Amino acid sequence: MSAHRYIQAVLARDLAEDIQPLAPATIDQLERAADRAVEADQHRERAEQLSFRFVDLDRRFGI
């Protein structure tokens, strides 16, 4: 084995040992964060709809 390939193999092994698999708690946290992002998008969309309705009512009736 050439020195270059040996160094690559050692570095790859060290890197693989440093990478830790995601713990279940981390996965749960990521799922909750994704759920909160979806909820925030839904709230933002609802707020925009209400804003458009208010503008429409203001134009029609001068509220």
N, C-alpha and C positions, 0 to 999 in steps of 0.2 A: 504494500500500500504506500502510495506516495505521501510525502509530508503534508501536502496541501489537502488531500482527501482525509487524512487523519485529523488535521485541525478542524476541517468542516464537520467531521463526525463528532468530535468532542464538543464543539460549539452547539451543534444540533441537539446533542444529549443534554447539555447544560440548559439550553433553552426549553426543551421539553420538560425538564424537571422543575423549572421555574414557573411554568404555566400551571395554574391551579384551576381545576374544574369549578364551574359555578355551583355554589352551595344552594340547596333548596330555598333558603331564606332569601338569597339574592334573586333567584328566579321569581319568587313571590313578590318581592319588592318591584321588580321590573314589570310584572303583570299589573300590579296596582297602579304603577306610574302610567302605564299605557291606558288603563281604564280611566284614570283621572284626566288624561289628555283627551280622550274621546268625550268625556263629560264636559270638559271645558269647551271643546268645539261645538257641542250641542247647545250649551248655554250661550255661546257667542252668536250662533246662528239664530237662536230664539230672540236674543236682544236686538239683532239686526232687523228681524221681522217686525218686532214691536216698534222699532224706530221708524221703519218705513210706514207702518200703519199710522203712527202719530203724525208724520209729515203729511200723509194723505188726508187725515182728518183735519189737520191744520189748514191745508189748502182748501178743502171743501167748506168747512164751517168756521174757519178763523178762530180756532180754539186757542 
